[in-house]
Amino acid sequence: MSNARCLLPVLLLLSLSACGAGEPAELVQAERDTAAKLVAAFASSLKAELQTAIAEGGPVAGIRTCAERAPSIATEVTANHPDWSLRRIGTRVRNAATNTPTEAERAVLDSFAAMPADQRPGPLAAADPDQPRRLYKPIFIAEPICLTCHGPAEQLAPEVRGELAKHYPDDAATGYAMGDLRGAFVVEKR
């Protein structure tokens, strides 16, 4: 009887650990709330730094800020949440090293782009059934200032084109209009 009693906790522990194996579980509401806060913090911090840079040095300073600070802001925002990752992906990529969507993410972007404006997802969407712990927040061109660097290439100021070429030699993130899907924030619990 004592051997069975000793064996029971081991079997229970093994069965519980097996429950966590395999496919990752969907996020619970508290985790979704954390994801939403991380995305909001990243978006507001980046926007604030871009606005300051543009106010102080024009669009060229904004491009530098985006190139140099955006990855750091994502790291800073997730510093107290080491089990989370946060990044941006684009429908047309400016920084291929960090913002290129996977094939599955491209399909998510395509689905967002095809949605009528009144049917767009709310703050966060779990749009990839194969990745239930990955959430997306679409980024739309919502303010005219965005077109300063993301509008039609032929309409960009020469100094903007020059600065983009310096930081992003393979830039493809131009040609947008108001309301276009620019990309998405991707937040994932590891």
Contacts in CASP RR format, 6 or more apart in sequence:
PFRMAT RR
TARGET T0000
AUTHOR 0000-0000-0000
METHOD contacts of the structure
MODEL  1
MSNARCLLPVLLLLSLSACGAGEPAELVQAERDTAAKLVAAFASSLKAEL
QTAIAEGGPVAGIRTCAERAPSIATEVTANHPDWSLRRIGTRVRNAATNT
PTEAERAVLDSFAAMPADQRPGPLAAADPDQPRRLYKPIFIAEPICLTCH
GPAEQLAPEVRGELAKHYPDDAATGYAMGDLRGAFVVEKR
23 132 0 8 1.000
24 132 0 8 1.000
24 133 0 8 1.000
25 132 0 8 1.000
25 133 0 8 1.000
26 126 0 8 1.000
26 132 0 8 1.000
26 133 0 8 1.000
27 35 0 8 1.000
27 126 0 8 1.000
27 132 0 8 1.000
27 133 0 8 1.000
27 135 0 8 1.000
27 189 0 8 1.000
31 189 0 8 1.000
32 124 0 8 1.000
32 135 0 8 1.000
34 81 0 8 1.000
34 84 0 8 1.000
35 84 0 8 1.000
35 124 0 8 1.000
35 135 0 8 1.000
35 187 0 8 1.000
35 189 0 8 1.000
36 123 0 8 1.000
36 124 0 8 1.000
38 77 0 8 1.000
38 78 0 8 1.000
38 81 0 8 1.000
38 84 0 8 1.000
38 86 0 8 1.000
38 187 0 8 1.000
39 86 0 8 1.000
39 123 0 8 1.000
39 124 0 8 1.000
39 135 0 8 1.000
39 137 0 8 1.000
39 185 0 8 1.000
39 187 0 8 1.000
40 123 0 8 1.000
41 77 0 8 1.000
42 73 0 8 1.000
42 74 0 8 1.000
42 77 0 8 1.000
42 86 0 8 1.000
42 185 0 8 1.000
43 137 0 8 1.000
43 185 0 8 1.000
45 73 0 8 1.000
45 76 0 8 1.000
45 77 0 8 1.000
46 66 0 8 1.000
46 69 0 8 1.000
46 70 0 8 1.000
46 73 0 8 1.000
49 65 0 8 1.000
49 69 0 8 1.000
49 73 0 8 1.000
50 62 0 8 1.000
50 65 0 8 1.000
50 66 0 8 1.000
52 65 0 8 1.000
53 61 0 8 1.000
53 62 0 8 1.000
53 64 0 8 1.000
53 65 0 8 1.000
54 61 0 8 1.000
54 62 0 8 1.000
54 145 0 8 1.000
54 148 0 8 1.000
59 148 0 8 1.000
59 149 0 8 1.000
59 157 0 8 1.000
59 159 0 8 1.000
59 160 0 8 1.000
59 163 0 8 1.000
60 159 0 8 1.000
60 160 0 8 1.000
60 163 0 8 1.000
62 149 0 8 1.000
63 149 0 8 1.000
63 160 0 8 1.000
63 163 0 8 1.000
63 164 0 8 1.000
63 167 0 8 1.000
64 163 0 8 1.000
64 167 0 8 1.000
66 149 0 8 1.000
67 95 0 8 1.000
67 167 0 8 1.000
67 168 0 8 1.000
70 88 0 8 1.000
71 98 0 8 1.000
74 86 0 8 1.000
74 87 0 8 1.000
74 88 0 8 1.000
77 86 0 8 1.000
78 84 0 8 1.000
78 85 0 8 1.000
78 86 0 8 1.000
83 189 0 8 1.000
83 190 0 8 1.000
84 187 0 8 1.000
84 188 0 8 1.000
84 189 0 8 1.000
84 190 0 8 1.000
85 186 0 8 1.000
85 187 0 8 1.000
85 188 0 8 1.000
85 190 0 8 1.000
86 185 0 8 1.000
86 186 0 8 1.000
86 187 0 8 1.000
86 188 0 8 1.000
87 98 0 8 1.000
87 99 0 8 1.000
87 185 0 8 1.000
87 186 0 8 1.000
88 98 0 8 1.000
88 99 0 8 1.000
88 139 0 8 1.000
88 183 0 8 1.000
88 184 0 8 1.000
88 185 0 8 1.000
88 186 0 8 1.000
89 99 0 8 1.000
89 100 0 8 1.000
89 101 0 8 1.000
89 105 0 8 1.000
89 109 0 8 1.000
89 183 0 8 1.000
89 184 0 8 1.000
89 186 0 8 1.000
90 99 0 8 1.000
90 100 0 8 1.000
90 101 0 8 1.000
90 109 0 8 1.000
90 139 0 8 1.000
90 173 0 8 1.000
90 182 0 8 1.000
90 183 0 8 1.000
90 184 0 8 1.000
91 109 0 8 1.000
91 113 0 8 1.000
91 180 0 8 1.000
91 181 0 8 1.000
91 182 0 8 1.000
91 183 0 8 1.000
92 172 0 8 1.000
92 173 0 8 1.000
92 174 0 8 1.000
92 175 0 8 1.000
92 176 0 8 1.000
93 99 0 8 1.000
93 100 0 8 1.000
93 101 0 8 1.000
93 170 0 8 1.000
93 172 0 8 1.000
93 173 0 8 1.000
94 164 0 8 1.000
94 168 0 8 1.000
94 171 0 8 1.000
94 172 0 8 1.000
94 173 0 8 1.000
95 168 0 8 1.000
96 170 0 8 1.000
101 108 0 8 1.000
101 109 0 8 1.000
104 128 0 8 1.000
104 130 0 8 1.000
104 131 0 8 1.000
105 128 0 8 1.000
105 136 0 8 1.000
105 184 0 8 1.000
105 186 0 8 1.000
107 128 0 8 1.000
108 127 0 8 1.000
108 128 0 8 1.000
108 136 0 8 1.000
108 184 0 8 1.000
109 181 0 8 1.000
109 183 0 8 1.000
109 184 0 8 1.000
111 127 0 8 1.000
112 120 0 8 1.000
112 121 0 8 1.000
112 125 0 8 1.000
112 127 0 8 1.000
112 136 0 8 1.000
112 138 0 8 1.000
112 181 0 8 1.000
112 183 0 8 1.000
112 184 0 8 1.000
113 181 0 8 1.000
115 121 0 8 1.000
117 179 0 8 1.000
120 138 0 8 1.000
120 140 0 8 1.000
121 127 0 8 1.000
121 136 0 8 1.000
121 138 0 8 1.000
122 137 0 8 1.000
123 137 0 8 1.000
124 135 0 8 1.000
124 136 0 8 1.000
124 137 0 8 1.000
124 187 0 8 1.000
125 135 0 8 1.000
125 136 0 8 1.000
125 137 0 8 1.000
125 138 0 8 1.000
126 132 0 8 1.000
126 134 0 8 1.000
126 135 0 8 1.000
126 136 0 8 1.000
127 136 0 8 1.000
128 134 0 8 1.000
128 136 0 8 1.000
131 188 0 8 1.000
133 188 0 8 1.000
133 189 0 8 1.000
133 190 0 8 1.000
134 186 0 8 1.000
134 187 0 8 1.000
134 188 0 8 1.000
135 186 0 8 1.000
135 187 0 8 1.000
135 188 0 8 1.000
136 184 0 8 1.000
136 185 0 8 1.000
136 186 0 8 1.000
136 187 0 8 1.000
137 184 0 8 1.000
137 185 0 8 1.000
137 187 0 8 1.000
138 181 0 8 1.000
138 183 0 8 1.000
138 184 0 8 1.000
139 181 0 8 1.000
139 182 0 8 1.000
139 183 0 8 1.000
139 184 0 8 1.000
139 185 0 8 1.000
140 179 0 8 1.000
140 180 0 8 1.000
140 181 0 8 1.000
140 182 0 8 1.000
141 147 0 8 1.000
141 150 0 8 1.000
141 151 0 8 1.000
141 176 0 8 1.000
141 177 0 8 1.000
141 178 0 8 1.000
141 179 0 8 1.000
141 180 0 8 1.000
141 182 0 8 1.000
142 178 0 8 1.000
142 179 0 8 1.000
144 178 0 8 1.000
146 176 0 8 1.000
146 182 0 8 1.000
147 155 0 8 1.000
147 176 0 8 1.000
147 177 0 8 1.000
147 178 0 8 1.000
148 156 0 8 1.000
148 157 0 8 1.000
148 160 0 8 1.000
149 156 0 8 1.000
149 160 0 8 1.000
149 164 0 8 1.000
149 174 0 8 1.000
150 173 0 8 1.000
150 174 0 8 1.000
150 175 0 8 1.000
150 176 0 8 1.000
150 182 0 8 1.000
151 174 0 8 1.000
151 175 0 8 1.000
151 176 0 8 1.000
151 177 0 8 1.000
152 174 0 8 1.000
152 175 0 8 1.000
152 177 0 8 1.000
153 161 0 8 1.000
153 174 0 8 1.000
153 175 0 8 1.000
156 164 0 8 1.000
156 174 0 8 1.000
164 171 0 8 1.000
164 174 0 8 1.000
165 171 0 8 1.000
173 182 0 8 1.000
176 182 0 8 1.000
END
